[in-house]
């Protein structure tokens, strides 16, 4: 037999009721089992005698180790971060110490939006070197400044397609307001069984930015009856259209992508600056 142990960010430690280091030491001392380290920061114990299965599980459970995949939050199970600060000299911001809290915030946001069963691959690194492979994650965070991250979107769930940079600098404090419109659009416009990464790749970044620019924060929060909250009529937006040459449109589109903004936002900023 074999047994896989999910280890958050690959950190083998004793902390409070979570005593993974002690549990592994007892298992190796008692059963002399070989083990393998996986590319996802996990451990596989193998060549387990079936008669030892119950005793092995008991040791893990007594030390606060979850032995069934169903007992692990999927967002945590499919997340990974590099060590970053304070041990890596290349890091420009936190990663391993920041990701658990950010994953928890993402989970709470998904729950508020009626996406309780949704999960996807999340990776985070403290610098662009990408040691935790954020560039093949459905949602990748890459440190770009203290407490700020590039956001990468659009990779496939099985990590066979690369993600692309969506914004260059998202402050950690703005996580909920940044992702709420993206998750709402995902909820409203996804195809049946479509993953978050596949959705972002299919719909494209221009559509994501356009939706976010015109989204009213809080309007997608689901009420206890499972329906989105009613929009406030007092905040209705008046939209106007103008025509621009095709060449200008292409340049505007490229500039918006480079700056991580919608074309609407960039055009409004340019016109406001010109008319002052």
C-alpha positions in Angstrom: 0.0 0.0 0.0 0.9 3.7 -0.2 -0.3 6.9 1.4 -0.1 10.4 0.2 0.2 13.2 2.7 -0.8 16.7 1.6 1.6 19.3 3.1 0.7 22.9 2.9 3.5 24.7 1.0 5.8 21.7 1.8 6.5 22.9 5.3 7.2 19.9 7.6 6.7 21.3 11.1 5.3 21.0 14.5 2.9 23.8 15.3 0.2 23.7 17.9 -1.9 20.6 17.4 -0.4 20.1 14.0 2.6 17.8 14.7 3.7 16.5 11.3 7.4 16.4 12.0 6.8 14.3 15.1 4.3 12.0 13.3 6.7 11.3 10.4 9.6 10.6 12.8 7.5 8.1 14.7 6.3 6.4 11.5 9.8 6.0 10.1 11.2 4.8 13.5 8.4 2.2 13.9 7.8 1.0 10.3 11.0 2.0 8.5 9.0 3.1 5.4 10.6 4.7 2.3 9.1 7.9 1.2 9.0 10.1 -1.9 8.8 13.9 -2.2 6.4 15.1 -4.9 6.7 18.1 -7.2 3.7 19.6 -5.4 5.4 19.7 -2.0 3.7 16.6 -0.7 5.0 13.2 0.7 4.2 9.7 -0.4 4.8 6.8 2.0 4.9 3.5 0.2 5.6 -0.3 0.7 3.1 -0.2 3.6 2.2 -3.5 5.0 -1.6 -3.8 5.0 -1.5 -5.0 8.6 0.2 -1.6 9.6 -2.4 0.6 7.9 -4.6 1.2 10.9 -1.7 1.9 13.2 -0.2 4.3 10.7 -3.4 6.2 10.3 -3.8 6.4 14.0 -0.4 8.0 14.5 -1.3 10.6 11.9 -4.7 11.4 13.3 -3.3 11.6 16.9 -0.9 14.3 15.6 -3.5 16.4 13.8 -2.7 15.2 10.3 -5.6 14.9 7.8 -5.4 11.5 6.0 -8.4 11.8 3.6 -8.5 14.3 0.7 -12.1 15.1 1.5 -11.0 16.6 4.8 -8.7 19.1 3.2 -10.0 22.4 1.8 -9.5 22.1 -2.0 -8.1 25.6 -2.5 -5.4 24.7 0.1 -4.8 21.3 -1.4 -4.2 22.7 -4.8 -2.1 25.8 -3.7 1.6 26.2 -3.4 4.0 28.9 -2.5 7.8 29.4 -2.4 9.5 30.3 0.9 10.3 33.9 -0.1 10.9 36.2 2.9 12.7 36.0 5.2 15.0 33.3 3.9 15.2 34.1 0.1 17.4 37.0 -0.9 15.6 37.4 -4.2 12.1 37.9 -2.7 10.5 41.3 -3.0 7.5 40.4 -0.9 5.9 37.6 1.1 4.8 34.2 -0.3 4.7 31.2 2.0 3.7 33.3 5.0 1.1 35.3 3.0 -0.6 32.6 0.8 -2.6 30.8 3.6 -4.3 34.0 4.6 -5.0 35.0 1.0 -6.4 31.6 0.2 -8.7 31.9 3.1 -9.9 35.3 1.9 -10.5 33.9 -1.6 -12.5 31.0 -0.1 -14.7 33.4 1.9 -15.2 35.5 -1.2 -16.2 32.5 -3.3 -18.7 31.5 -0.6 -20.3 34.9 -0.5 -20.7 34.7 -4.3 -22.4 31.4 -4.2 -19.4 29.5 -5.4 -18.9 27.3 -2.3 -17.9 24.2 -4.3 -15.5 26.0 -6.6 -11.7 25.5 -6.4 -8.8 26.0 -8.7 -5.0 25.8 -8.8 -3.3 28.7 -7.0 0.5 29.4 -6.9 2.4 32.2 -5.4 6.0 33.4 -5.5 7.8 36.3 -3.9 9.6 37.3 -7.1 9.4 36.7 -10.8 11.8 33.7 -10.7 8.6 31.6 -10.3 10.0 28.7 -8.1 6.4 27.6 -7.2 5.4 27.6 -10.9 2.8 30.4 -10.8 3.0 30.6 -14.6 1.1 27.3 -15.0 -1.5 28.0 -12.3 -5.1 29.0 -13.0 -4.5 31.9 -10.6 -0.9 32.9 -10.1 0.5 35.6 -7.8 4.0 36.9 -8.5 5.6 39.4 -6.2 6.2 42.7 -7.9 6.6 45.1 -4.9 6.2 44.9 -1.1 2.7 43.6 -0.4 1.8 43.7 -4.1 1.7 41.0 -6.8 1.3 40.5 -10.5 -1.8 38.4 -11.2 -1.6 35.7 -13.8 -4.7 34.0 -15.2 -5.8 31.5 -17.9 -3.7 28.4 -17.3 -5.5 25.0 -17.6 -6.4 23.0 -14.4 -4.0 20.2 -15.4 -1.3 22.8 -15.9 -0.6 22.0 -19.6 -1.3 25.6 -20.7 0.6 28.7 -19.6 -1.1 31.6 -17.8 -0.7 35.2 -18.9 -0.2 38.4 -16.9 -3.5 40.2 -16.2 -2.2 43.1 -14.0 1.3 44.1 -13.0 0.6 45.2 -9.4 -2.3 44.2 -7.3 -2.0 45.4 -3.6 -2.7 42.5 -1.2 -5.2 44.7 0.6 -7.4 45.0 -2.5 -7.7 41.3 -3.1 -11.5 41.1 -2.4 -12.4 44.1 -4.5 -10.1 43.0 -7.3 -11.4 39.5 -7.6 -15.1 40.0 -6.9 -16.1 41.1 -10.4 -13.9 38.5 -12.0 -15.5 35.7 -9.9 -19.0 37.1 -10.6 -18.4 37.1 -14.3 -17.1 33.5 -14.0 -20.3 32.5 -12.2 -22.6 34.2 -14.7 -20.8 33.4 -18.0 -19.0 30.1 -17.6 -19.9 27.1 -19.6 -21.2 23.9 -17.8 -18.3 22.3 -15.9 -15.8 24.9 -17.2 -12.9 25.6 -14.9 -11.8 29.0 -13.8 -8.6 28.9 -15.8 -10.3 27.7 -19.0 -13.0 30.4 -18.6 -10.4 33.2 -18.3 -8.5 31.9 -21.4 -11.7 31.5 -23.4 -13.3 34.9 -22.7 -10.1 36.9 -22.8 -8.7 39.7 -20.7 -10.4 42.5 -22.5 -13.8 41.0 -21.6 -12.7 40.5 -18.0 -11.5 44.1 -17.7 -14.6 45.6 -19.3 -16.8 43.7 -16.9 -14.8 44.7 -13.9 -14.8 48.4 -15.0 -18.6 48.4 -15.1 -19.2 46.2 -12.1 -20.7 47.6 -8.9 -19.0 46.1 -5.8 -21.3 44.1 -3.7 -24.0 43.6 -6.4 -22.9 40.0 -7.0 -23.1 38.9 -3.3 -25.6 36.1 -2.9 -28.4 36.4 -0.4 -29.3 33.5 1.9 -32.0 32.5 -0.7 -29.2 31.9 -3.2 -30.0 35.0 -5.4 -27.7 37.9 -6.2 -28.3 41.0 -4.1 -30.4 43.7 -5.8 -28.4 46.5 -7.4 -29.0 50.0 -6.1 -30.7 52.1 -8.7 -29.0 55.3 -7.5 -25.6 54.0 -8.7 -26.7 53.2 -12.3 -24.1 54.2 -14.8 -24.7 56.4 -17.9 -22.6 55.1 -20.7 -21.7 57.0 -23.9 -20.0 55.8 -27.1 -17.5 57.5 -29.3 -15.8 56.3 -32.5 -12.0 56.3 -32.9 -9.8 55.2 -35.9 -8.8 51.5 -36.1 -5.1 52.4 -35.6 -5.9 54.3 -32.4 -8.0 51.5 -31.2 -5.2 49.0 -31.6 -2.7 51.3 -29.8 -5.3 51.8 -27.0 -5.9 48.1 -26.7 -2.1 47.4 -26.4 -1.6 50.2 -23.9 -4.5 48.9 -21.7 -3.0 45.4 -21.7 0.5 46.7 -20.8 -0.9 48.8 -17.9 -3.4 46.2 -16.6 -6.4 48.5 -17.3 -9.6 48.4 -19.4 -9.7 50.4 -22.6 -12.5 52.4 -21.1 -10.5 53.3 -18.1 -7.4 54.3 -20.1 -9.5 56.4 -22.6 -11.3 58.2 -19.8 -8.0 59.0 -18.0 -6.5 60.3 -21.3 -9.5 62.4 -22.1 -9.7 63.8 -18.6 -6.0 64.8 -18.7 -6.4 66.4 -22.1 -9.5 68.4 -21.2 -8.1 69.8 -18.0 
